């Protein structure tokens, strides 16, 4: 699905965002099922801090292999603290958890793009 319409310019998020990628550890199916109620309670209680979150799968396959979370947090430690309240994380169900700082720059859920022109962000494009 494509659109010919140019995206509107929208405001940047007012707080830092962190992309957290959690990959399942061995034997995660049992804990995932038994801790589901607690996991859902945690994410529902903190839903305003989640920009997006959900399960991960390999393309075309049904089994879950982990989860992703795009969260609003003051810093990486705050993001990790939020995640430690999730029974999936606290139980050690995930074999790994990577925390990356992210910028929501363009997309449907954002409602457009955050830059006015390429020149307006050129100084940040090199990293």
C-alpha angles and dihedrals in degrees: 000000000000135000130207092210116106113239117254120242112253135182120273118249108272095225133049117271127216127198110212117193115193120189120199120251124220114298095015096144093079097049091042090059097040095046096042096104092051092045092051091046090053096049092043091050090051099034095128090063093055116083090180134342138166149128126303127223135173109258112281094003129111104211116097115239100180144310140267128215128188103196139179111233138153091238142339092280090054090050091050091048091053090050093049088062089063111093090219090061098035092052093055092242091140116073091207140012121195119193116200130174109238140186120215098221109159140358150098096278090049090051097234137330132317100221130080096205140341089261090057091063102026093107091058097042095085092059 
